[in-house]
Amino acid sequence: MKTLRAFALLTLLALGFTGAMGTALATDEAPSTTAAEAEAADPDAPLDPNAPPVVVEDTIPELDEEPWTARFLAPATAVLGIVIFVIVVVYYFARIRGRYEVVG
């Protein structure tokens, strides 16, 4: 009986936290400018009922220069892999294939 009561208590607490988190995530943030402030900025502009209360300009952030590992490690690994593959193919045709004779 005690375990059932503890399980019920934990379930109710979990449901309470889940409900509180859902409510917190569902609320909208207050706009930083009001309609009165928007009218004061440009009184001649007509009000658009579908316009957002705050206009956010898209800015492209500057990309930082990649570290040397990202710039040189991947190409160096690719070149090294290709060189090793070519060496293995040349070794196969020069040494191993020449040892055997195909009878047919």
PyRosetta script that sets phi, psi and omega in degrees:
from pyrosetta import init, pose_from_sequence

init()
pose = pose_from_sequence("MKTLRAFALLTLLALGFTGAMGTALATDEAPSTTAAEAEAADPDAPLDPNAPPVVVEDTIPELDEEPWTARFLAPATAVLGIVIFVIVVVYYFARIRGRYEVVG")
pose.set_psi(1, -36.4)
pose.set_omega(1, -179.8)
pose.set_phi(2, -67.9)
pose.set_psi(2, -37.6)
pose.set_omega(2, 179.8)
pose.set_phi(3, -67.9)
pose.set_psi(3, -37.1)
pose.set_omega(3, 177.7)
pose.set_phi(4, -64.9)
pose.set_psi(4, -41.0)
pose.set_omega(4, 178.7)
pose.set_phi(5, -66.0)
pose.set_psi(5, -41.1)
pose.set_omega(5, 178.9)
pose.set_phi(6, -66.5)
pose.set_psi(6, -40.8)
pose.set_omega(6, 177.9)
pose.set_phi(7, -63.3)
pose.set_psi(7, -42.0)
pose.set_omega(7, 178.5)
pose.set_phi(8, -63.6)
pose.set_psi(8, -40.8)
pose.set_omega(8, 179.8)
pose.set_phi(9, -64.8)
pose.set_psi(9, -44.1)
pose.set_omega(9, 178.3)
pose.set_phi(10, -64.5)
pose.set_psi(10, -37.9)
pose.set_omega(10, 178.3)
pose.set_phi(11, -64.6)
pose.set_psi(11, -44.0)
pose.set_omega(11, 178.8)
pose.set_phi(12, -64.3)
pose.set_psi(12, -39.2)
pose.set_omega(12, 177.2)
pose.set_phi(13, -64.7)
pose.set_psi(13, -42.4)
pose.set_omega(13, 179.3)
pose.set_phi(14, -64.3)
pose.set_psi(14, -42.2)
pose.set_omega(14, 177.5)
pose.set_phi(15, -64.5)
pose.set_psi(15, -37.9)
pose.set_omega(15, 178.0)
pose.set_phi(16, -64.1)
pose.set_psi(16, -44.7)
pose.set_omega(16, 178.2)
pose.set_phi(17, -65.9)
pose.set_psi(17, -39.2)
pose.set_omega(17, 179.1)
pose.set_phi(18, -64.5)
pose.set_psi(18, -42.2)
pose.set_omega(18, 177.5)
pose.set_phi(19, -64.4)
pose.set_psi(19, -40.4)
pose.set_omega(19, 179.4)
pose.set_phi(20, -66.6)
pose.set_psi(20, -39.5)
pose.set_omega(20, 179.0)
pose.set_phi(21, -67.6)
pose.set_psi(21, -39.4)
pose.set_omega(21, 178.7)
pose.set_phi(22, -64.4)
pose.set_psi(22, -40.0)
pose.set_omega(22, 178.0)
pose.set_phi(23, -66.6)
pose.set_psi(23, -40.2)
pose.set_omega(23, -179.8)
pose.set_phi(24, -67.4)
pose.set_psi(24, -36.4)
pose.set_omega(24, 179.9)
pose.set_phi(25, -75.8)
pose.set_psi(25, -26.2)
pose.set_omega(25, -176.5)
pose.set_phi(26, -81.5)
pose.set_psi(26, -19.3)
pose.set_omega(26, -178.0)
pose.set_phi(27, -73.0)
pose.set_psi(27, 143.4)
pose.set_omega(27, 178.2)
pose.set_phi(28, -89.6)
pose.set_psi(28, 148.4)
pose.set_omega(28, 176.0)
pose.set_phi(29, -77.0)
pose.set_psi(29, 148.4)
pose.set_omega(29, 178.1)
pose.set_phi(30, -71.2)
pose.set_psi(30, 137.6)
pose.set_omega(30, 179.0)
pose.set_phi(31, -66.1)
pose.set_psi(31, 149.7)
pose.set_omega(31, -177.8)
pose.set_phi(32, -78.0)
pose.set_psi(32, -22.0)
pose.set_omega(32, 175.9)
pose.set_phi(33, -122.2)
pose.set_psi(33, 144.9)
pose.set_omega(33, 179.0)
pose.set_phi(34, -98.5)
pose.set_psi(34, 173.4)
pose.set_omega(34, 179.4)
pose.set_phi(35, -64.1)
pose.set_psi(35, -35.6)
pose.set_omega(35, 179.4)
pose.set_phi(36, -65.4)
pose.set_psi(36, -39.3)
pose.set_omega(36, 178.2)
pose.set_phi(37, -68.4)
pose.set_psi(37, -36.5)
pose.set_omega(37, 178.4)
pose.set_phi(38, -66.8)
pose.set_psi(38, -39.7)
pose.set_omega(38, 177.9)
pose.set_phi(39, -67.3)
pose.set_psi(39, -36.9)
pose.set_omega(39, -179.1)
pose.set_phi(40, -67.6)
pose.set_psi(40, -30.4)
pose.set_omega(40, -178.9)
pose.set_phi(41, -70.4)
pose.set_psi(41, -41.7)
pose.set_omega(41, -179.9)
pose.set_phi(42, -143.1)
pose.set_psi(42, 90.6)
pose.set_omega(42, -174.9)
pose.set_phi(43, -71.2)
pose.set_psi(43, -21.0)
pose.set_omega(43, -177.8)
pose.set_phi(44, -83.8)
pose.set_psi(44, -15.7)
pose.set_omega(44, -177.3)
pose.set_phi(45, -74.7)
pose.set_psi(45, 133.9)
pose.set_omega(45, 177.3)
pose.set_phi(46, -72.4)
pose.set_psi(46, 148.7)
pose.set_omega(46, 179.6)
pose.set_phi(47, -80.7)
pose.set_psi(47, 129.3)
pose.set_omega(47, 176.6)
pose.set_phi(48, -100.4)
pose.set_psi(48, 118.0)
pose.set_omega(48, -177.0)
pose.set_phi(49, -67.8)
pose.set_psi(49, -19.9)
pose.set_omega(49, -179.5)
pose.set_phi(50, -96.0)
pose.set_psi(50, -0.8)
pose.set_omega(50, -178.4)
pose.set_phi(51, -76.3)
pose.set_psi(51, 145.0)
pose.set_omega(51, 176.9)
pose.set_phi(52, -70.5)
pose.set_psi(52, 151.7)
pose.set_omega(52, -178.6)
pose.set_phi(53, -67.7)
pose.set_psi(53, -25.2)
pose.set_omega(53, -179.7)
pose.set_phi(54, -128.4)
pose.set_psi(54, 127.9)
pose.set_omega(54, 178.0)
pose.set_phi(55, -96.6)
pose.set_psi(55, 122.2)
pose.set_omega(55, -179.6)
pose.set_phi(56, -108.1)
pose.set_psi(56, 123.2)
pose.set_omega(56, 179.1)
pose.set_phi(57, -82.7)
pose.set_psi(57, 137.6)
pose.set_omega(57, 178.6)
pose.set_phi(58, -77.1)
pose.set_psi(58, 128.4)
pose.set_omega(58, 176.6)
pose.set_phi(59, -123.4)
pose.set_psi(59, 141.0)
pose.set_omega(59, 178.2)
pose.set_phi(60, -96.0)
pose.set_psi(60, 116.8)
pose.set_omega(60, -179.4)
pose.set_phi(61, -71.5)
pose.set_psi(61, 146.4)
pose.set_omega(61, 177.7)
pose.set_phi(62, -73.4)
pose.set_psi(62, 135.0)
pose.set_omega(62, 179.1)
pose.set_phi(63, -83.8)
pose.set_psi(63, 133.6)
pose.set_omega(63, 176.3)
pose.set_phi(64, -73.0)
pose.set_psi(64, 154.3)
pose.set_omega(64, 178.8)
pose.set_phi(65, -67.5)
pose.set_psi(65, 134.7)
pose.set_omega(65, -178.9)
pose.set_phi(66, -69.1)
pose.set_psi(66, 149.2)
pose.set_omega(66, 177.3)
pose.set_phi(67, -68.4)
pose.set_psi(67, 164.1)
pose.set_omega(67, -175.3)
pose.set_phi(68, -61.1)
pose.set_psi(68, -29.2)
pose.set_omega(68, -178.4)
pose.set_phi(69, -65.4)
pose.set_psi(69, -39.1)
pose.set_omega(69, -179.4)
pose.set_phi(70, -73.8)
pose.set_psi(70, -31.5)
pose.set_omega(70, -177.9)
pose.set_phi(71, -80.5)
pose.set_psi(71, -34.6)
pose.set_omega(71, -171.9)
pose.set_phi(72, -113.1)
pose.set_psi(72, -25.7)
pose.set_omega(72, -173.7)
pose.set_phi(73, -69.8)
pose.set_psi(73, -45.6)
pose.set_omega(73, -179.1)
pose.set_phi(74, -66.1)
pose.set_psi(74, -48.1)
pose.set_omega(74, 177.0)
pose.set_phi(75, -63.8)
pose.set_psi(75, -36.8)
pose.set_omega(75, 179.2)
pose.set_phi(76, -65.4)
pose.set_psi(76, -39.3)
pose.set_omega(76, 177.8)
pose.set_phi(77, -65.5)
pose.set_psi(77, -41.3)
pose.set_omega(77, 178.8)
pose.set_phi(78, -64.3)
pose.set_psi(78, -45.0)
pose.set_omega(78, 179.8)
pose.set_phi(79, -64.7)
pose.set_psi(79, -42.4)
pose.set_omega(79, 179.2)
pose.set_phi(80, -62.6)
pose.set_psi(80, -40.3)
pose.set_omega(80, 177.5)
pose.set_phi(81, -63.5)
pose.set_psi(81, -41.6)
pose.set_omega(81, 178.8)
pose.set_phi(82, -66.2)
pose.set_psi(82, -42.2)
pose.set_omega(82, 179.3)
pose.set_phi(83, -63.2)
pose.set_psi(83, -44.3)
pose.set_omega(83, 179.3)
pose.set_phi(84, -63.8)
pose.set_psi(84, -40.4)
pose.set_omega(84, 178.3)
pose.set_phi(85, -61.4)
pose.set_psi(85, -44.1)
pose.set_omega(85, 179.3)
pose.set_phi(86, -63.7)
pose.set_psi(86, -41.6)
pose.set_omega(86, 179.0)
pose.set_phi(87, -62.9)
pose.set_psi(87, -41.8)
pose.set_omega(87, 179.3)
pose.set_phi(88, -64.7)
pose.set_psi(88, -42.6)
pose.set_omega(88, 179.5)
pose.set_phi(89, -64.8)
pose.set_psi(89, -44.0)
pose.set_omega(89, 178.9)
pose.set_phi(90, -63.6)
pose.set_psi(90, -42.8)
pose.set_omega(90, 178.6)
pose.set_phi(91, -61.4)
pose.set_psi(91, -41.2)
pose.set_omega(91, 179.8)
pose.set_phi(92, -61.6)
pose.set_psi(92, -49.1)
pose.set_omega(92, -177.3)
pose.set_phi(93, -71.4)
pose.set_psi(93, -32.0)
pose.set_omega(93, -176.3)
pose.set_phi(94, -81.4)
pose.set_psi(94, -43.1)
pose.set_omega(94, -170.9)
pose.set_phi(95, -104.4)
pose.set_psi(95, -53.5)
pose.set_omega(95, -170.1)
pose.set_phi(96, -78.1)
pose.set_psi(96, -44.4)
pose.set_omega(96, -176.6)
pose.set_phi(97, -68.1)
pose.set_psi(97, -31.0)
pose.set_omega(97, 179.7)
pose.set_phi(98, -71.3)
pose.set_psi(98, -17.4)
pose.set_omega(98, -178.5)
pose.set_phi(99, -74.3)
pose.set_psi(99, -28.6)
pose.set_omega(99, -172.8)
pose.set_phi(100, -109.9)
pose.set_psi(100, 151.2)
pose.set_omega(100, 178.9)
pose.set_phi(101, -117.5)
pose.set_psi(101, 132.1)
pose.set_omega(101, 179.7)
pose.set_phi(102, -85.0)
pose.set_psi(102, 122.3)
pose.set_omega(102, 179.9)
pose.set_phi(103, -101.4)
pose.set_psi(103, 125.8)
pose.set_omega(103, -177.9)
pose.set_phi(104, -164.0)
pose.dump_pdb("model.pdb")
